[in-house]
Amino acid sequence: MQCLARHVMRVCETSAQMESWFSRWEKKHGSEARAELRRYVIAEKDKRQTERDAERINQFGSPDELHAKQKLYGDVA
């Protein structure tokens, strides 16, 4: 299911496309399967965000330094 969640994230550029994908999945597999897939997609998004945050912290040396730069310059890549 994780692999499917990553696929959905890759092919859907907007939240409307993702909703359409979930609806088609629900028609084929039922509402429980839709809810499960949605949970996996959310977990995968959270995992990616956590990884990006860790990369940023490594880039800037510490969470405090990252936070200070974000405050000063906005979101830093």
N, C-alpha and C positions, 0 to 999 in steps of 0.2 A: 504494500500500500504506500510505503514511503516513496518508492520509485514512481508510482502513479502520481503522487502529490507533486513531485519534482517536475514531472512531465506537464501537468496542468499549469504549474507556475511558469514553465518555459513557453508554452503555446498561448497563454492568455496574457494579453498586454493591458487589459483594463479590467476593472471589477465587474463590468457588465458582461464581458466575455467569460469571466470565471463563473458568474452566476448562471449563464447559459450552459456552460459545461456541467455544472452541478445539476442543473435541471434535467439535462439529457441523461446523466448518470442515474438520477433518481428514477426516471421513467424505466430504465432498463433493470435497475437493481433494488429499488425501493428507498424509502425515506431513511431507514437506518444506515444503509450504505452511503447515502449522501452525507449524512451527519458524520459518519466515520471518516470519509474522504475529506470533508471540510476541516475536521480536527487535525488530520495529518497535514493538510496544507498550512494551517495556522502554526502548527508545531515546526514545520520546515521554515516558515518565514521567521519565526522567533529564533530558530537555530542560526539562520543566516545573519540576522541582526546581531546576535551575540558574538558570532565570529567576526563581523565587521567591527564591532565595538572593541574586541580584543586586539584586532589589528591596529586600530587607531590608538589604543593605549600603548601598544608596543612602539608605534611610530613616534609618539610624543613623550614616552618615558614613564608617565604615571597618570592615573585617572584624574588627579588634581590639575596637572598641567594641561591635559586634554580639555577638561571642563573650563579652565581659564581661557584657553584659545577659542573654544566654542562661544563663550560669553563675549569675548572681544571681537571675533570675526564672524560669528554665526556658525553654521554647520561647516565643519572642516572635513575634507575628503580623505 
